[in-house]
Amino acid sequence: MNCFRKSKFVFDAFRNPSSKIFPKDLIQGSRSRISHTGYSFSSGKTSNSHGFQSVSPIVRRFGEIGRRYNPFFGDSKRFYYVDRYRIQHFKPRGPRRWFQDPRTLLIVVVLGSGVFITVYYGNLETVPYTKRRHFVLLSKPMERKIGESEFEQMKAAFKGKILPAIHPESVRVRLIAKDIIEALQRGLRQENVWNDLGYASEAVIGAPEGSGHETLMALKDSGSEKLEGKWYREDEILDDKWVEHSRKKGQGSQANTSHLDGLNWEVLVVNEPVVNAFCLPGGKIVVFTGLLEHFRSDAEIATIIGHEVAHAVARHSAEGITKNLGFAVLQLILYQFIMPDIVNTMSTLFLRLPFSRRMEMEADYIGLLLIASAGYDPRVAPKVYERLGKVTGDSALRDYLSTHPSGKKRAQLLAQAKVMEEALSIYREVRAGHGIEGFL
């Protein structure tokens, strides 16, 4: 009797855990699934003579495992859901990525769009005269620091080749630049008082007001008529319509010129046979003597300096840094699909070079108005650019493979453009003793 009780206790202990592990509803579900697939282990009897069910726990266990595990296709656990058509869809393993979650994706898109719109419209500026809207990420104080740093590096690099302040060429260039800066003040209607233009060396020599330019043959009555007779408006064969379009679109908008406030303008004349001149951000003008050898008259030198000052007025350096950053990001994306050499070539030909040539054209237009307001004949400018192209070596492909348009194209563009008519009107008013303000 004791043996019978012990054996019954063991049997009950074995049966109770099995019933907890395999509930009845789960067993019935597995049984119905097995019957649905065509396999049936049930018989007409609900239990055998010993009290066990006809479907053994082992079979039921493997039926449940077959539903959740597949012993024939690996030991990994599969999660799936059943749609209304009783079709099983397996869910991807592992955690879901952020772009796979619609809610997270919506939050990222909304926040990203808000940041992009704020940054973009918060850094849009209007260029004087052309009224072109451009996106500049570089701050104005940082741009000025970069220009001053480069200027100090240039003075160290050309040590011993910088002409002293009392040199005739240094005095001449400095006075011409002074006329341009004063014209810029009138053109922008700035209320602040500009700092006196200084030379890069320690000593700065003074000169009487208005002695910065010589009397040109073009300014005589006969010479002026001769030059004016040569200038005429030909058919529009070059594309500069974007200037008129941007001016109409930006009518009434105020140009951004706060980066010109309180600049310490300086001039540096370097004794090098380089036909070049430039104006760094922060009002640092550098002219090489090689340029002075090819262009002797003050009007010609004023044309070059006015063009370089126009680059600083339009913040082309800061815009170039921003554009190059965008081009670099675009190239990194295209590197994933196209060969890097092809990407670099296409980016240079279709993005960087056209953008650079457009900035040069814009500087030509602004510079033309500056020299006219400074009292220099603007009709000299087309000849200057044409001669500059011959000196530097023009070619048929330069309009497509260079950062600057060809000298011939620049000359034709200025002679045909509406800005020449505006510059001539300003020039005649200045020669008559009436200054023109706010022309930029």
C-alpha positions in Angstrom: 0.0 0.0 0.0 2.8 2.4 0.8 4.5 1.5 -2.5 1.3 2.3 -4.3 1.0 5.7 -2.6 4.6 6.6 -3.4 4.2 5.7 -7.0 1.0 7.7 -7.3 2.7 10.7 -5.7 5.5 10.5 -8.2 3.0 10.2 -11.1 1.0 13.2 -9.9 4.2 15.3 -9.5 5.1 14.4 -13.1 1.6 15.1 -14.5 1.2 18.5 -12.8 4.3 20.2 -14.2 3.4 19.0 -17.7 0.0 20.5 -17.4 1.5 23.8 -16.4 4.0 23.8 -19.2 1.5 22.7 -21.9 -1.9 24.3 -21.2 -5.1 22.8 -22.6 -5.9 25.7 -24.9 -2.4 25.7 -26.3 -2.6 22.0 -26.8 -5.9 22.3 -28.5 -4.6 25.1 -30.7 -1.6 23.0 -31.7 -3.9 20.0 -32.3 -6.2 22.0 -34.6 -3.1 23.4 -36.4 -1.8 19.9 -36.9 -5.2 18.7 -38.2 -5.3 21.7 -40.5 -2.0 20.8 -42.1 -3.2 17.3 -42.8 -1.7 15.3 -39.9 -4.0 14.0 -37.2 -2.9 12.0 -34.2 -6.3 11.9 -32.5 -8.5 8.8 -32.5 -12.1 8.1 -31.5 -11.0 7.4 -27.9 -10.2 10.3 -25.6 -7.9 8.2 -23.4 -6.4 4.7 -23.3 -6.9 2.1 -20.7 -4.2 3.6 -18.4 -5.9 7.1 -18.3 -3.5 8.8 -20.7 -4.7 11.0 -23.5 -4.4 9.6 -27.1 -2.0 12.4 -28.0 1.1 12.0 -25.9 2.7 15.0 -24.3 5.9 14.4 -26.4 3.9 14.8 -29.6 2.1 17.8 -28.3 5.4 19.3 -27.3 7.0 18.8 -30.7 3.8 20.2 -32.3 4.2 23.4 -30.2 7.9 23.6 -31.0 7.1 23.2 -34.6 4.9 26.2 -34.4 7.6 28.4 -32.8 10.8 26.8 -33.7 12.0 25.0 -36.8 14.5 22.4 -35.9 15.4 21.7 -39.5 16.4 25.3 -40.4 18.6 26.4 -37.5 18.1 27.0 -33.8 17.3 30.7 -34.1 14.0 31.9 -32.8 11.5 33.2 -35.4 8.9 35.9 -34.6 6.0 36.3 -36.9 2.4 37.5 -37.0 -0.6 36.1 -38.7 -2.8 38.4 -40.9 -6.5 38.1 -41.4 -5.9 35.6 -44.3 -4.1 33.3 -41.9 -0.8 34.0 -43.6 2.3 34.1 -41.4 4.7 37.1 -41.8 8.1 36.9 -40.2 9.2 40.0 -38.4 12.8 41.2 -38.9 15.3 40.2 -36.2 17.0 42.7 -33.9 16.0 46.2 -32.9 14.3 48.4 -35.4 16.4 51.2 -37.0 15.3 54.8 -36.5 14.2 55.3 -40.1 12.0 52.2 -39.8 10.0 53.8 -37.1 7.4 56.2 -38.6 7.1 58.3 -35.5 10.9 58.7 -35.1 11.3 59.4 -38.8 8.6 62.1 -38.6 10.3 63.8 -35.6 13.7 63.8 -37.4 12.2 65.2 -40.6 10.3 68.0 -38.8 13.3 69.0 -36.6 15.8 68.7 -39.5 13.6 70.9 -41.7 13.2 73.5 -39.0 17.0 73.7 -38.4 17.7 73.8 -42.2 15.2 76.6 -42.8 16.5 78.6 -39.8 20.1 78.3 -40.8 19.4 79.0 -44.5 17.2 82.0 -44.2 19.2 83.3 -41.3 22.4 83.5 -43.4 20.9 84.9 -46.7 22.4 88.2 -47.7 21.8 90.6 -50.6 24.7 91.7 -52.8 24.9 95.4 -53.6 23.9 96.5 -57.0 23.0 93.1 -58.5 20.7 92.4 -55.6 21.6 88.7 -55.8 20.7 86.7 -52.7 23.5 84.4 -51.7 23.9 82.0 -48.8 27.0 82.6 -46.6 27.8 80.4 -43.6 31.0 82.1 -42.6 30.5 84.8 -40.0 31.7 88.4 -40.7 34.2 88.5 -37.8 35.7 85.2 -38.8 36.0 86.4 -42.5 37.8 89.5 -41.3 40.2 87.5 -39.2 41.0 85.2 -42.0 41.8 88.2 -44.3 44.0 89.8 -41.7 45.8 86.6 -41.0 46.5 86.0 -44.7 47.7 89.6 -45.1 50.2 89.2 -42.2 51.4 85.9 -43.8 51.9 87.7 -47.2 53.9 90.5 -45.6 56.1 87.9 -44.0 56.4 86.0 -47.2 57.3 89.1 -49.3 59.6 90.6 -46.7 62.2 92.7 -48.5 60.1 93.0 -51.7 57.4 95.4 -50.3 57.9 98.9 -51.6 58.2 101.6 -48.9 55.3 104.0 -48.3 57.3 106.9 -49.8 57.9 105.1 -53.1 56.1 106.9 -56.0 54.3 103.8 -57.0 53.1 103.1 -53.5 51.8 106.7 -53.1 50.1 106.5 -56.5 48.4 103.2 -55.8 47.3 104.3 -52.3 45.7 107.5 -53.6 43.9 105.7 -56.4 42.6 103.2 -53.8 41.5 106.1 -51.6 39.3 107.4 -54.4 37.7 104.0 -54.8 37.0 103.7 -51.1 35.4 107.1 -51.0 33.3 106.2 -54.0 32.2 103.0 -52.1 31.2 105.2 -49.2 28.9 107.3 -51.4 27.6 104.3 -53.3 26.4 102.5 -50.1 25.2 105.7 -48.3 27.1 104.7 -45.2 26.7 107.1 -42.3 29.9 106.0 -40.5 33.2 107.8 -41.1 35.7 105.6 -42.9 39.2 105.2 -41.4 41.9 106.9 -43.4 43.5 104.6 -45.9 46.9 103.5 -44.7 49.9 101.8 -46.2 51.1 98.4 -45.0 54.6 99.7 -44.0 55.3 101.6 -40.9 55.4 105.1 -42.4 52.5 106.6 -44.3 53.1 109.6 -46.4 50.3 112.2 -46.8 49.2 113.8 -50.1 46.9 116.6 -51.0 43.3 115.7 -51.5 42.4 114.8 -55.1 46.0 114.3 -56.4 45.6 110.6 -56.8 44.9 110.5 -60.5 46.4 112.1 -63.6 44.6 113.8 -66.4 43.7 111.2 -69.0 43.5 111.8 -72.7 40.1 110.2 -72.6 38.8 112.9 -70.3 39.5 115.7 -72.9 36.6 116.8 -74.9 37.9 115.4 -78.2 39.2 112.2 -76.6 36.0 111.7 -74.7 33.9 112.0 -77.8 36.2 109.6 -79.6 35.9 107.0 -76.9 32.1 107.5 -76.6 31.8 107.1 -80.4 33.5 103.7 -80.2 31.2 102.4 -77.6 27.9 101.1 -78.8 25.4 98.4 -77.8 25.7 95.4 -80.0 23.3 92.5 -80.1 23.0 90.5 -76.9 25.3 87.5 -77.7 26.5 86.9 -74.1 24.5 85.7 -71.1 24.3 88.4 -68.5 20.6 88.5 -68.1 20.8 87.0 -64.6 22.0 90.4 -63.4 18.9 92.3 -64.7 16.7 89.4 -63.4 18.2 89.5 -59.9 18.0 93.3 -59.8 14.3 93.2 -60.7 13.7 90.5 -58.2 15.5 92.2 -55.4 14.1 95.6 -56.0 13.5 97.4 -52.7 15.7 95.0 -50.7 18.5 96.4 -48.6 22.0 95.3 -49.4 24.1 93.8 -46.6 27.1 95.9 -46.1 27.7 95.7 -42.3 30.9 93.7 -43.0 32.4 96.9 -44.4 31.9 98.9 -41.2 35.0 100.1 -39.4 37.5 98.4 -41.8 41.2 99.3 -41.5 41.9 99.6 -45.2 45.5 99.0 -46.1 47.5 98.9 -49.4 50.5 96.7 -50.1 52.7 97.1 -53.3 54.9 94.1 -53.9 57.9 94.3 -56.2 57.2 91.1 -58.1 56.7 90.6 -61.9 53.3 89.2 -61.3 50.4 90.6 -63.3 47.9 90.4 -60.5 46.1 92.3 -57.7 43.6 91.3 -55.0 41.7 92.5 -52.0 41.5 90.3 -49.0 38.5 90.4 -46.6 39.0 93.1 -44.0 40.1 95.7 -46.6 43.6 94.5 -47.4 44.6 95.5 -51.0 47.7 93.9 -52.6 49.1 95.1 -55.9 52.1 93.7 -57.7 54.5 95.8 -59.8 54.1 93.5 -62.7 50.6 94.8 -63.1 51.8 98.4 -63.0 54.2 97.8 -65.9 51.4 96.8 -68.2 48.8 99.3 -67.1 50.3 102.8 -66.7 47.3 105.2 -66.5 45.5 105.8 -63.3 42.1 104.9 -64.9 43.5 101.4 -65.8 44.8 100.8 -62.3 41.6 102.1 -60.8 39.7 99.5 -62.9 41.7 96.7 -61.5 41.5 97.9 -57.9 37.8 98.7 -58.2 37.2 95.1 -59.4 39.1 93.6 -56.4 37.4 95.9 -53.9 34.1 94.7 -55.4 35.0 91.1 -54.4 35.2 92.3 -50.8 32.0 94.2 -51.1 30.1 91.2 -52.3 31.8 88.8 -49.8 32.9 86.5 -52.6 35.5 84.9 -50.4 33.1 83.8 -47.7 30.6 82.7 -50.3 33.3 80.6 -52.0 34.1 78.9 -48.8 30.4 78.1 -48.3 29.9 76.8 -51.8 33.0 74.6 -51.7 31.7 73.1 -48.5 28.5 72.2 -50.2 30.3 70.9 -53.3 32.4 68.6 -51.0 29.4 67.1 -49.3 27.8 66.5 -52.7 31.0 64.8 -54.0 31.1 62.5 -50.9 27.6 61.4 -51.7 28.3 60.8 -55.4 31.5 58.9 -54.5 29.2 56.0 -53.4 27.9 55.5 -56.9 30.4 57.1 -59.4 34.1 56.9 -59.8 35.9 59.7 -57.8 37.8 60.9 -60.8 34.6 61.4 -62.8 32.9 63.1 -59.9 35.8 65.6 -59.4 36.0 66.4 -63.1 32.2 67.0 -63.4 32.1 69.0 -60.2 34.9 71.3 -61.4 33.5 71.8 -64.9 29.8 72.3 -64.0 29.9 73.7 -60.5 33.1 75.3 -59.3 34.3 77.0 -62.5 30.9 78.5 -63.6 30.3 79.8 -60.1 33.8 81.4 -60.1 33.2 83.0 -63.5 29.9 84.4 -62.4 31.5 86.0 -59.3 34.1 87.7 -61.6 31.4 89.0 -63.8 29.6 90.4 -60.7 32.8 92.1 -59.5 33.3 93.6 -63.0 29.9 95.3 -62.8 30.2 96.6 -59.2 33.8 97.8 -59.9 32.7 99.7 -63.0 30.2 101.7 -60.9 32.9 102.3 -58.3 35.5 103.8 -60.7 32.8 105.9 -62.4 31.8 107.4 -59.0 35.5 107.9 -58.2 35.9 110.1 -61.3 37.5 107.6 -63.7 36.2 107.0 -67.2 34.3 103.6 -67.2 34.8 103.2 -70.9 38.4 102.4 -70.2 37.4 99.2 -68.4 36.6 97.0 -71.5 40.0 97.8 -73.0 41.7 96.9 -69.7 40.1 93.5 -69.5 40.8 92.8 -73.1 44.5 93.7 -72.7 44.6 91.7 -69.4 43.4 88.7 -71.3 46.2 89.1 -73.9 48.8 89.5 -71.2 47.7 86.4 -69.3 47.1 84.4 -72.4 43.5 84.0 -73.6 42.3 80.9 -75.3 39.1 79.6 -76.9 38.6 77.2 -74.0 39.2 79.7 -71.2 35.5 80.6 -71.0 34.9 76.9 -69.9 38.1 75.8 -68.3 39.2 78.8 -66.2 38.0 80.5 -63.0 37.9 83.9 -65.0 36.1 84.6 -68.2 38.3 85.5 -71.1 39.4 89.1 -71.5 37.5 89.4 -74.8 34.3 88.1 -73.2 34.6 90.4 -70.2 35.2 93.4 -72.6 32.2 92.6 -74.7 30.0 92.0 -71.7 30.8 95.3 -70.1 30.4 97.2 -73.4 27.0 95.7 -74.0 25.6 95.6 -70.4 23.2 98.1 -69.0 25.6 98.8 -66.2 27.8 100.7 -68.7 25.0 103.2 -69.3 24.6 103.6 -65.5 28.3 104.0 -65.0 28.5 106.7 -67.8 25.7 108.6 -66.2 27.4 108.5 -62.8 30.7 109.5 -64.4 29.2 112.6 -66.2 27.5 113.7 -63.0 30.8 113.4 -61.0 32.7 115.3 -63.7 30.1 118.0 -63.6 30.6 118.3 -59.8 27.5 116.4 -58.7 28.2 113.3 -56.7 25.9 110.4 -57.0 24.9 108.6 -53.8 23.3 105.3 -53.2 24.0 103.8 -56.7 24.9 100.4 -55.1 
